[in-house]
Amino acid sequence: MNSQRVIPDAKLLAGSTKDKFPVVLDGGKTIIFISDKTKEQETILRYKYRSYIKT
């Protein structure tokens, strides 16, 4: 009987930037990684909005 489980790649790569896209914010001071390249502009706008609200 085999008690080992198959662990999905996503679980093994926790914290990894493999298969993710960098989004540069604050003129290069902040870089975040997203998994969906099509949401890059949305991410940038959300970050700018949050930064604006905090100040």
PDB file of N, CA, C and O in Angstrom, chain B, residues numbered from 101:
ATOM      1  N   MET B 101       0.849  -1.179   0.000  1.00  0.00           N
ATOM      2  CA  MET B 101       0.000   0.000   0.000  1.00  0.00           C
ATOM      3  C   MET B 101       0.897   1.245   0.000  1.00  0.00           C
ATOM      4  O   MET B 101       1.807   1.359   0.821  1.00  0.00           O
ATOM      5  N   ASN B 102       0.640   2.154  -0.905  1.00  0.00           N
ATOM      6  CA  ASN B 102       1.432   3.372  -1.049  1.00  0.00           C
ATOM      7  C   ASN B 102       0.720   4.519  -0.336  1.00  0.00           C
ATOM      8  O   ASN B 102      -0.376   4.916  -0.730  1.00  0.00           O
ATOM      9  N   SER B 103       1.348   5.050   0.717  1.00  0.00           N
ATOM     10  CA  SER B 103       0.714   6.107   1.497  1.00  0.00           C
ATOM     11  C   SER B 103       1.145   7.503   1.045  1.00  0.00           C
ATOM     12  O   SER B 103       0.685   8.497   1.607  1.00  0.00           O
ATOM     13  N   GLN B 104       2.020   7.595   0.039  1.00  0.00           N
ATOM     14  CA  GLN B 104       2.454   8.899  -0.446  1.00  0.00           C
ATOM     15  C   GLN B 104       1.370   9.513  -1.324  1.00  0.00           C
ATOM     16  O   GLN B 104       0.725   8.834  -2.122  1.00  0.00           O
ATOM     17  N   ARG B 105       1.198  10.789  -1.155  1.00  0.00           N
ATOM     18  CA  ARG B 105       0.210  11.521  -1.951  1.00  0.00           C
ATOM     19  C   ARG B 105       0.919  12.322  -3.022  1.00  0.00           C
ATOM     20  O   ARG B 105       2.073  12.720  -2.862  1.00  0.00           O
ATOM     21  N   VAL B 106       0.226  12.550  -4.098  1.00  0.00           N
ATOM     22  CA  VAL B 106       0.775  13.402  -5.147  1.00  0.00           C
ATOM     23  C   VAL B 106       0.489  14.844  -4.752  1.00  0.00           C
ATOM     24  O   VAL B 106      -0.667  15.219  -4.554  1.00  0.00           O
ATOM     25  N   ILE B 107       1.532  15.649  -4.638  1.00  0.00           N
ATOM     26  CA  ILE B 107       1.392  17.047  -4.232  1.00  0.00           C
ATOM     27  C   ILE B 107       1.412  17.914  -5.481  1.00  0.00           C
ATOM     28  O   ILE B 107       2.350  17.822  -6.273  1.00  0.00           O
ATOM     29  N   PRO B 108       0.401  18.755  -5.678  1.00  0.00           N
ATOM     30  CA  PRO B 108       0.353  19.611  -6.864  1.00  0.00           C
ATOM     31  C   PRO B 108       1.559  20.556  -6.917  1.00  0.00           C
ATOM     32  O   PRO B 108       2.071  20.982  -5.882  1.00  0.00           O
ATOM     33  N   ASP B 109       2.002  20.875  -8.134  1.00  0.00           N
ATOM     34  CA  ASP B 109       3.141  21.782  -8.311  1.00  0.00           C
ATOM     35  C   ASP B 109       2.917  23.129  -7.647  1.00  0.00           C
ATOM     36  O   ASP B 109       3.861  23.723  -7.126  1.00  0.00           O
ATOM     37  N   ALA B 110       1.695  23.617  -7.657  1.00  0.00           N
ATOM     38  CA  ALA B 110       1.400  24.926  -7.060  1.00  0.00           C
ATOM     39  C   ALA B 110       1.731  24.934  -5.565  1.00  0.00           C
ATOM     40  O   ALA B 110       2.178  25.949  -5.032  1.00  0.00           O
ATOM     41  N   LYS B 111       1.512  23.814  -4.900  1.00  0.00           N
ATOM     42  CA  LYS B 111       1.824  23.727  -3.470  1.00  0.00           C
ATOM     43  C   LYS B 111       3.331  23.654  -3.228  1.00  0.00           C
ATOM     44  O   LYS B 111       3.831  24.185  -2.237  1.00  0.00           O
ATOM     45  N   LEU B 112       4.038  23.008  -4.119  1.00  0.00           N
ATOM     46  CA  LEU B 112       5.479  22.870  -3.972  1.00  0.00           C
ATOM     47  C   LEU B 112       6.211  24.177  -4.243  1.00  0.00           C
ATOM     48  O   LEU B 112       7.327  24.374  -3.762  1.00  0.00           O
ATOM     49  N   LEU B 113       5.602  25.057  -4.997  1.00  0.00           N
ATOM     50  CA  LEU B 113       6.253  26.296  -5.406  1.00  0.00           C
ATOM     51  C   LEU B 113       5.808  27.496  -4.583  1.00  0.00           C
ATOM     52  O   LEU B 113       5.892  28.627  -5.060  1.00  0.00           O
ATOM     53  N   ALA B 114       5.345  27.284  -3.382  1.00  0.00           N
ATOM     54  CA  ALA B 114       4.892  28.395  -2.541  1.00  0.00           C
ATOM     55  C   ALA B 114       6.015  29.413  -2.386  1.00  0.00           C
ATOM     56  O   ALA B 114       7.118  29.071  -1.960  1.00  0.00           O
ATOM     57  N   GLY B 115       5.735  30.641  -2.728  1.00  0.00           N
ATOM     58  CA  GLY B 115       6.731  31.697  -2.632  1.00  0.00           C
ATOM     59  C   GLY B 115       7.601  31.815  -3.873  1.00  0.00           C
ATOM     60  O   GLY B 115       8.435  32.716  -3.965  1.00  0.00           O
ATOM     61  N   SER B 116       7.416  30.934  -4.801  1.00  0.00           N
ATOM     62  CA  SER B 116       8.217  30.955  -6.019  1.00  0.00           C
ATOM     63  C   SER B 116       7.610  31.943  -7.019  1.00  0.00           C
ATOM     64  O   SER B 116       6.403  32.185  -7.021  1.00  0.00           O
ATOM     65  N   THR B 117       8.455  32.495  -7.848  1.00  0.00           N
ATOM     66  CA  THR B 117       7.972  33.416  -8.875  1.00  0.00           C
ATOM     67  C   THR B 117       7.907  32.732 -10.242  1.00  0.00           C
ATOM     68  O   THR B 117       7.709  33.390 -11.263  1.00  0.00           O
ATOM     69  N   LYS B 118       8.073  31.429 -10.250  1.00  0.00           N
ATOM     70  CA  LYS B 118       7.974  30.681 -11.497  1.00  0.00           C
ATOM     71  C   LYS B 118       6.558  30.808 -12.049  1.00  0.00           C
ATOM     72  O   LYS B 118       5.585  30.681 -11.305  1.00  0.00           O
ATOM     73  N   ASP B 119       6.444  31.054 -13.327  1.00  0.00           N
ATOM     74  CA  ASP B 119       5.155  31.207 -14.018  1.00  0.00           C
ATOM     75  C   ASP B 119       4.372  32.426 -13.537  1.00  0.00           C
ATOM     76  O   ASP B 119       3.146  32.447 -13.648  1.00  0.00           O
ATOM     77  N   LYS B 120       5.050  33.434 -13.008  1.00  0.00           N
ATOM     78  CA  LYS B 120       4.394  34.675 -12.596  1.00  0.00           C
ATOM     79  C   LYS B 120       5.039  35.837 -13.326  1.00  0.00           C
ATOM     80  O   LYS B 120       6.166  35.731 -13.808  1.00  0.00           O
ATOM     81  N   PHE B 121       4.322  36.942 -13.404  1.00  0.00           N
ATOM     82  CA  PHE B 121       4.779  38.110 -14.141  1.00  0.00           C
ATOM     83  C   PHE B 121       5.033  39.274 -13.179  1.00  0.00           C
ATOM     84  O   PHE B 121       4.190  39.559 -12.329  1.00  0.00           O
ATOM     85  N   PRO B 122       6.174  39.946 -13.299  1.00  0.00           N
ATOM     86  CA  PRO B 122       6.462  41.072 -12.412  1.00  0.00           C
ATOM     87  C   PRO B 122       5.687  42.324 -12.814  1.00  0.00           C
ATOM     88  O   PRO B 122       5.512  42.610 -13.998  1.00  0.00           O
ATOM     89  N   VAL B 123       5.234  43.053 -11.822  1.00  0.00           N
ATOM     90  CA  VAL B 123       4.590  44.351 -12.029  1.00  0.00           C
ATOM     91  C   VAL B 123       5.392  45.359 -11.209  1.00  0.00           C
ATOM     92  O   VAL B 123       5.494  45.244  -9.988  1.00  0.00           O
ATOM     93  N   VAL B 124       5.954  46.339 -11.895  1.00  0.00           N
ATOM     94  CA  VAL B 124       6.805  47.337 -11.246  1.00  0.00           C
ATOM     95  C   VAL B 124       5.939  48.519 -10.820  1.00  0.00           C
ATOM     96  O   VAL B 124       5.203  49.084 -11.629  1.00  0.00           O
ATOM     97  N   LEU B 125       6.034  48.885  -9.546  1.00  0.00           N
ATOM     98  CA  LEU B 125       5.237  49.975  -8.989  1.00  0.00           C
ATOM     99  C   LEU B 125       6.158  50.987  -8.323  1.00  0.00           C
ATOM    100  O   LEU B 125       7.313  50.671  -8.038  1.00  0.00           O
ATOM    101  N   ASP B 126       5.680  52.174  -8.076  1.00  0.00           N
ATOM    102  CA  ASP B 126       6.439  53.238  -7.400  1.00  0.00           C
ATOM    103  C   ASP B 126       7.765  53.539  -8.082  1.00  0.00           C
ATOM    104  O   ASP B 126       8.768  53.786  -7.414  1.00  0.00           O
ATOM    105  N   GLY B 127       7.773  53.519  -9.391  1.00  0.00           N
ATOM    106  CA  GLY B 127       9.005  53.825 -10.100  1.00  0.00           C
ATOM    107  C   GLY B 127      10.122  52.833  -9.847  1.00  0.00           C
ATOM    108  O   GLY B 127      11.296  53.189  -9.956  1.00  0.00           O
ATOM    109  N   GLY B 128       9.787  51.605  -9.515  1.00  0.00           N
ATOM    110  CA  GLY B 128      10.785  50.568  -9.287  1.00  0.00           C
ATOM    111  C   GLY B 128      11.040  50.257  -7.822  1.00  0.00           C
ATOM    112  O   GLY B 128      11.807  49.346  -7.512  1.00  0.00           O
ATOM    113  N   LYS B 129      10.414  50.994  -6.920  1.00  0.00           N
ATOM    114  CA  LYS B 129      10.608  50.731  -5.490  1.00  0.00           C
ATOM    115  C   LYS B 129       9.898  49.462  -5.045  1.00  0.00           C
ATOM    116  O   LYS B 129      10.340  48.790  -4.114  1.00  0.00           O
ATOM    117  N   THR B 130       8.797  49.134  -5.712  1.00  0.00           N
ATOM    118  CA  THR B 130       7.994  47.984  -5.335  1.00  0.00           C
ATOM    119  C   THR B 130       7.773  47.104  -6.554  1.00  0.00           C
ATOM    120  O   THR B 130       7.422  47.596  -7.626  1.00  0.00           O
ATOM    121  N   ILE B 131       7.975  45.814  -6.393  1.00  0.00           N
ATOM    122  CA  ILE B 131       7.706  44.851  -7.461  1.00  0.00           C
ATOM    123  C   ILE B 131       6.841  43.756  -6.867  1.00  0.00           C
ATOM    124  O   ILE B 131       7.180  43.167  -5.840  1.00  0.00           O
ATOM    125  N   ILE B 132       5.720  43.489  -7.523  1.00  0.00           N
ATOM    126  CA  ILE B 132       4.873  42.379  -7.108  1.00  0.00           C
ATOM    127  C   ILE B 132       4.753  41.419  -8.284  1.00  0.00           C
ATOM    128  O   ILE B 132       4.980  41.802  -9.432  1.00  0.00           O
ATOM    129  N   PHE B 133       4.401  40.195  -8.001  1.00  0.00           N
ATOM    130  CA  PHE B 133       4.275  39.177  -9.031  1.00  0.00           C
ATOM    131  C   PHE B 133       2.834  38.710  -9.096  1.00  0.00           C
ATOM    132  O   PHE B 133       2.217  38.403  -8.076  1.00  0.00           O
ATOM    133  N   ILE B 134       2.304  38.662 -10.320  1.00  0.00           N
ATOM    134  CA  ILE B 134       0.928  38.222 -10.532  1.00  0.00           C
ATOM    135  C   ILE B 134       0.932  37.022 -11.466  1.00  0.00           C
ATOM    136  O   ILE B 134       1.864  36.834 -12.247  1.00  0.00           O
ATOM    137  N   SER B 135      -0.103  36.222 -11.381  1.00  0.00           N
ATOM    138  CA  SER B 135      -0.168  35.020 -12.207  1.00  0.00           C
ATOM    139  C   SER B 135      -0.896  35.259 -13.524  1.00  0.00           C
ATOM    140  O   SER B 135      -0.775  34.458 -14.451  1.00  0.00           O
ATOM    141  N   ASP B 136      -1.648  36.350 -13.618  1.00  0.00           N
ATOM    142  CA  ASP B 136      -2.425  36.637 -14.825  1.00  0.00           C
ATOM    143  C   ASP B 136      -1.940  37.944 -15.443  1.00  0.00           C
ATOM    144  O   ASP B 136      -2.234  39.023 -14.927  1.00  0.00           O
ATOM    145  N   LYS B 137      -1.204  37.853 -16.537  1.00  0.00           N
ATOM    146  CA  LYS B 137      -0.605  39.013 -17.200  1.00  0.00           C
ATOM    147  C   LYS B 137      -1.675  40.014 -17.645  1.00  0.00           C
ATOM    148  O   LYS B 137      -1.396  41.212 -17.708  1.00  0.00           O
ATOM    149  N   THR B 138      -2.875  39.558 -17.951  1.00  0.00           N
ATOM    150  CA  THR B 138      -3.926  40.448 -18.427  1.00  0.00           C
ATOM    151  C   THR B 138      -4.417  41.400 -17.335  1.00  0.00           C
ATOM    152  O   THR B 138      -5.085  42.386 -17.645  1.00  0.00           O
ATOM    153  N   LYS B 139      -4.106  41.133 -16.076  1.00  0.00           N
ATOM    154  CA  LYS B 139      -4.561  41.986 -14.975  1.00  0.00           C
ATOM    155  C   LYS B 139      -3.492  42.970 -14.516  1.00  0.00           C
ATOM    156  O   LYS B 139      -3.608  43.547 -13.435  1.00  0.00           O
ATOM    157  N   GLU B 140      -2.452  43.168 -15.325  1.00  0.00           N
ATOM    158  CA  GLU B 140      -1.357  44.060 -14.944  1.00  0.00           C
ATOM    159  C   GLU B 140      -1.846  45.498 -14.747  1.00  0.00           C
ATOM    160  O   GLU B 140      -1.537  46.110 -13.724  1.00  0.00           O
ATOM    161  N   GLN B 141      -2.590  46.042 -15.687  1.00  0.00           N
ATOM    162  CA  GLN B 141      -3.076  47.420 -15.568  1.00  0.00           C
ATOM    163  C   GLN B 141      -4.022  47.573 -14.387  1.00  0.00           C
ATOM    164  O   GLN B 141      -3.973  48.579 -13.679  1.00  0.00           O
ATOM    165  N   GLU B 142      -4.877  46.590 -14.169  1.00  0.00           N
ATOM    166  CA  GLU B 142      -5.793  46.629 -13.028  1.00  0.00           C
ATOM    167  C   GLU B 142      -5.011  46.646 -11.712  1.00  0.00           C
ATOM    168  O   GLU B 142      -5.372  47.367 -10.782  1.00  0.00           O
ATOM    169  N   THR B 143      -3.959  45.866 -11.639  1.00  0.00           N
ATOM    170  CA  THR B 143      -3.126  45.813 -10.447  1.00  0.00           C
ATOM    171  C   THR B 143      -2.452  47.152 -10.193  1.00  0.00           C
ATOM    172  O   THR B 143      -2.404  47.623  -9.056  1.00  0.00           O
ATOM    173  N   ILE B 144      -1.933  47.762 -11.248  1.00  0.00           N
ATOM    174  CA  ILE B 144      -1.280  49.064 -11.125  1.00  0.00           C
ATOM    175  C   ILE B 144      -2.272  50.115 -10.638  1.00  0.00           C
ATOM    176  O   ILE B 144      -1.953  50.900  -9.745  1.00  0.00           O
ATOM    177  N   LEU B 145      -3.455  50.135 -11.209  1.00  0.00           N
ATOM    178  CA  LEU B 145      -4.472  51.108 -10.798  1.00  0.00           C
ATOM    179  C   LEU B 145      -4.907  50.902  -9.347  1.00  0.00           C
ATOM    180  O   LEU B 145      -5.088  51.872  -8.611  1.00  0.00           O
ATOM    181  N   ARG B 146      -5.073  49.660  -8.939  1.00  0.00           N
ATOM    182  CA  ARG B 146      -5.458  49.379  -7.552  1.00  0.00           C
ATOM    183  C   ARG B 146      -4.379  49.843  -6.576  1.00  0.00           C
ATOM    184  O   ARG B 146      -4.686  50.403  -5.523  1.00  0.00           O
ATOM    185  N   TYR B 147      -3.124  49.609  -6.927  1.00  0.00           N
ATOM    186  CA  TYR B 147      -2.024  50.031  -6.063  1.00  0.00           C
ATOM    187  C   TYR B 147      -1.978  51.547  -5.949  1.00  0.00           C
ATOM    188  O   TYR B 147      -1.803  52.084  -4.855  1.00  0.00           O
ATOM    189  N   LYS B 148      -2.136  52.246  -7.083  1.00  0.00           N
ATOM    190  CA  LYS B 148      -2.132  53.711  -7.057  1.00  0.00           C
ATOM    191  C   LYS B 148      -3.291  54.237  -6.218  1.00  0.00           C
ATOM    192  O   LYS B 148      -3.131  55.193  -5.460  1.00  0.00           O
ATOM    193  N   TYR B 149      -4.456  53.614  -6.355  1.00  0.00           N
ATOM    194  CA  TYR B 149      -5.619  54.036  -5.594  1.00  0.00           C
ATOM    195  C   TYR B 149      -5.385  53.839  -4.094  1.00  0.00           C
ATOM    196  O   TYR B 149      -5.705  54.718  -3.294  1.00  0.00           O
ATOM    197  N   ARG B 150      -4.828  52.691  -3.714  1.00  0.00           N
ATOM    198  CA  ARG B 150      -4.550  52.442  -2.288  1.00  0.00           C
ATOM    199  C   ARG B 150      -3.531  53.412  -1.736  1.00  0.00           C
ATOM    200  O   ARG B 150      -3.665  53.891  -0.610  1.00  0.00           O
ATOM    201  N   SER B 151      -2.507  53.706  -2.530  1.00  0.00           N
ATOM    202  CA  SER B 151      -1.478  54.657  -2.099  1.00  0.00           C
ATOM    203  C   SER B 151      -2.070  56.046  -1.933  1.00  0.00           C
ATOM    204  O   SER B 151      -1.693  56.772  -1.013  1.00  0.00           O
ATOM    205  N   TYR B 152      -2.985  56.422  -2.804  1.00  0.00           N
ATOM    206  CA  TYR B 152      -3.622  57.725  -2.749  1.00  0.00           C
ATOM    207  C   TYR B 152      -4.502  57.847  -1.524  1.00  0.00           C
ATOM    208  O   TYR B 152      -4.529  58.898  -0.884  1.00  0.00           O
ATOM    209  N   ILE B 153      -5.220  56.794  -1.187  1.00  0.00           N
ATOM    210  CA  ILE B 153      -6.126  56.790  -0.034  1.00  0.00           C
ATOM    211  C   ILE B 153      -5.341  56.899   1.271  1.00  0.00           C
ATOM    212  O   ILE B 153      -5.794  57.570   2.198  1.00  0.00           O
ATOM    213  N   LYS B 154      -4.176  56.255   1.367  1.00  0.00           N
ATOM    214  CA  LYS B 154      -3.386  56.253   2.600  1.00  0.00           C
ATOM    215  C   LYS B 154      -2.802  57.622   2.923  1.00  0.00           C
ATOM    216  O   LYS B 154      -2.592  57.939   4.094  1.00  0.00           O
ATOM    217  N   THR B 155      -2.537  58.438   1.909  1.00  0.00           N
ATOM    218  CA  THR B 155      -1.903  59.728   2.167  1.00  0.00           C
ATOM    219  C   THR B 155      -2.890  60.805   2.460  1.00  0.00           C
ATOM    220  O   THR B 155      -2.503  61.949   2.698  1.00  0.00           O
TER     221      THR B 155
END
